[in-house]
């Protein structure tokens, strides 16, 4: 969705400045959402090893980078679309590398359990005064 929204913003056609700015802002918000989702997927603790889902996530991001690079090399694309394709190719490549690094870090780091809250002993003076 990030690439498609940005592509609509820069592609040919009669867009107003407001529409281009709004679509550009939407693309930036979607980029942030993608980064947050990559972090969430990479840092999950439910799986303690590299699984098939991690490989699928990496391949999807790499495929998006390849598609964006192919758009950059297309001779029929306008200069704005080619520039956006290069930017998207770099962004998706960075996202793929970021996912792999974060996931490997999460898999190799030791799991630290969250400690339970402290239990108040029954002989606590505050508890005794509250019951009186």
FENPE-V219138 format. One record per helix or strand. SS is the DSSP state (@ for helix, = for strand). FROM is the first residue (numbers start at 1). LEN is the number of residues. Records with the same first field share a line. If there is no record, write none. Layout:
# FENPE-V219138
SS: FROM-LEN  FROM-LEN
This chain:
# FENPE-V219138
@: 2-9  17-26  52-22  79-30  125-7
